[in-house]
């Protein structure tokens, strides 16, 4: 049995990027620990004031997602959501502004306590370029080196081939799709950069349940998560049935 520490920027990233694979590993008996840098308090959502602060709601959603995936624990590093590059949150203690040493130290504390075998982070582009996702990439790589027992590092990504083509088709209509952010060309990973393609169709119900847990992120305009939740099963198997990772070699140990 292995221990997997899956590091993410915001609640819902775990379901979108790694949900199927984490559910597979949990079902096989591995211990899965979700670590979130932020509570996603600057996320886009049409939340009524009675619902309370968005970050509080998203913590509850993360707990529900963790149950759906079979995760054993959820850990919060305590940083504030940075917001998008072109719309910074303005919150105090944003994750994107955190010193690499401090953020890595917080993550290493989890790795060492769990004696983690595997750590997941994000690719060098931070997926679609969100500042917090880019920071996850740097923090995970630093923490791998600093851990008492450096774990295997798998960087969650996507094969960008078809995604990039789809974005190119949608771009002329972007102004007609409120709430939908279209990234530039430098997203995710080229096929040659992908180390691992995981077939997660057997865990599609768990992954979809985890996505559904993040109800706040399916509101407030045309949202990716809302669209994914509407997919019929046959199409969901095609769109959600594969997850991709870039493997980072363990650092050499000093003699």
PyMOL commands that set and color helices and strands:
alter all, ss='L'
color gray80, all
select helices_A, chain A and resi 13-27+49-51+54-69+95-97+100-114+126-129+131-146+160-176+191-193+201-213+215-218+224-229+233-240
alter helices_A, ss='H'
color red, helices_A
select strands_A, chain A and resi 3-8+31-38+73-79+83-84+87-88+118-122+152-157+196-199+242-248
alter strands_A, ss='S'
color yellow, strands_A
deselect
rebuild
show_as cartoon
